Amino acid sequence: MAKKISLLIFLFVLSSIFAVVSSQQCSGTGSFGGVSKYAINRQDILSSLAANVKMPNGYYSGSVGDGPKSPDRVYAMAMCIDGSDPEVCSQCLKVASDLLIHNCHIESDGFIWFPYKTLCFARFSNHSFFGTPDTHLLYSEHSSGVSRLEITEFDQKFSNLTTRMIDEVSRGKKAATNTVALTKFQTLNALMLCSPDLSSSNCSACLRESVSVYRKAEDLIGRLGGVIAYLSCFLRWDLYPFSEGFNQISSCKLGKQCSNKISKVFFVAVVVPIVIICCVVSTIVVVLVIRRRRYQPPVSPKPPTNSLQYDLKTIEAATCSFSKRNMLGEGGFGEVFKGLLHNGSEIAVKRLSKESAQGVQEFKNETSLVAKIQHRNLVGVLGFCMEGEEKILVYEFVHNKSLDQFLFEPTKQSQLDWAKRYKIILGTARGILYLHHDSPLKIIHRDLKASNILLNAEMEPKVADFGMARILRLDQSRADTRRVVGTHGYIAPKYLMHGQFSRKSDVFSFGVLILEIISGKGNSNFHEMDGSGKNLVTHAWKHWRNGSPLELVDAEIEKNYQSNEVVRCIHIALLCVQTDPDDRPDISEIISMLTSNSIILQLPQSPVYEGSEMCLPPIKSVPVSVNASLINELVPR
């Protein structure tokens, strides 16, 4: 306890001394969709900035995309100040780039000045800005400290320092750090830099403008610390060396005052405060130790700390206190938010509803078991949080959100060609196979649907929300239950009517999902214009029975597919939605059917869907026709 408090005090002191400033802005003009080609290009170039900026040059500019006039082309620039450690520069730009991607997720322009032991800058836009000065004031801030010197004397020293630095920066590497002695015990540290792509004259003009802002702003004059930021240049000053760039200043930069006075200044300004702080901390520690020895309360047994557990403050900070702006969606189990951890990692946070009947330890145990399930087609569970009434699951963040946002959104359907749709069908099947047979828990999903299939940057599927029934203790271990968990339109008949579920319940839902992927229509809200079918399953069966299965295909695919491959997928889907679970194939058989055309498929029977009285008469064979022949003439993939 004493060690913890002393550490907190020490961190508080450090945070008070080494305060940092940052500036970030996103432009709303020219907004784009989160999965557009521009977004993909932006992701590519911003994620590569840290690797492309090399010290000592410390600068990179480039673009990604088609021709110069293409609206999808992204221009980006990044830099670190002169004297930065290469590893620190790389870390700074990595976090800065992640923050831009996270906070400017739909804007076409963005920038950030970011302090991380050093100072780095990153910017992106949909138009070229290289070599073009921008002196629109973005940000100005000041510290609370005011110089004890007369304003005119402080201004004179400040003016002399900045004048020297402007000349040095504009003629040299476009970045410089320098100092000036204010009193025997105070030294003013200043940092100036320009974007390296600027000419000397443009750099000088931008920095002079920043100094003029200081002179015109009443709240900046005489301040011992401040920041003035433009897109093209940056000025900061303070009483302490706030950047690695000051490591490059030799002790002779202060001229004649660089002798005995330096040691005195250092002793009074640095050593004395540290000694005082250490004395205070030591006194507090001694008092706490004495108190603890006098009274030792009985220690109640606690479960071992789980490395998967996050504290609530971390989750709230990552999601901006569960801000609506960060919300990704809302389902039957709760709300989902996008989060950004302090190390720059993106996460998805599911804030569970209050219906779980579990205790603390049981929730932790079940979540820890589910977190051990790892597969490329399953969304990874990173951990959990449980404090008070809050039960939270932390997942890996999947950039392209869920399948339903592409499949049922008219403006995005064209992004899913047949090759992508087939890959999603097969990848989803492999994820289910792992849950049913290869996972140590043998999980039945019970809520398989388009909104629970997430897509990564390569449009590969990842099954989400597996294990939720187990985590929330919804009778997952039993073969029947009074409580039906799932989504209308995907639920197998026996499960819906009698509460009986098995692996074949997931197979039924997967069959419905295949039909949705092929048709681009959702089963739960499907209605035929002529009223002859009640849902997508009966609609698909009608076309199958009539020998016209390709009538089911989404028009957005635009004939760019192998007819026999699509017909085979429809055939497999109809086998999955058979009324009797015993007539449905196992998920392992389905994968074999999808990947090998040598397997002969059984003919499906008419599906009775969700207890509907509508049952089309079964057929013994498919009439021989051009369309029906596609079923048997299958070319290996």
Secondary structure, DSSP 8 states (H G I E B T S, - for coil): -HHHHHHHHHHHHHHHHS----EEEEE-TT---TTSHHHHHHHHHHHTHHHH--TTTTEEEEEESSSTT-TT-EEEEEEE-TT--HHHHHHHHHHHHHHHHHHTSS-SEEEEEEESSSEEEEEEESS--TT-------EEEE-S-B-SS-HHHHHHHHHHHHHHHHHHHHHTTSEEEEEEESSSS-EEEEEEEE-TTS-HHHHHHHHHHHHHHHHH-TTTTTBSSEEEE-SSEEEEEESS--SGGGGGS-GGGGGGGGSHHHHHHHIIIIIHHHHHHHHHHHHHHHHHHHHHHH------------TTB--HHHHHHHTTTT-GGGEEEEETTEEEEEEE-TTS-EEEEEEE-TT----HHHHHHHHHHHHT---TTB--EEEEEEETTEEEEEEE--TT-BTHHHHS-TTTGGG--HHHHHHHHHHHHHHHHIIIIISTT----S---GGGEEE-TT--EEE-STTHHHHTTSSTTSSB-SS--S-TTT--HHHHHH-B--HHHHHHHHHHHHHHHHH---STT---TTS--SSHHHHHHHHHHTT-GGGGS-GGGTT-S-HHHHHHHHHHHHHHT-SSGGGS--HHHHHHHHH-TTS----------TT-S------SS---SHHHHHHH-----
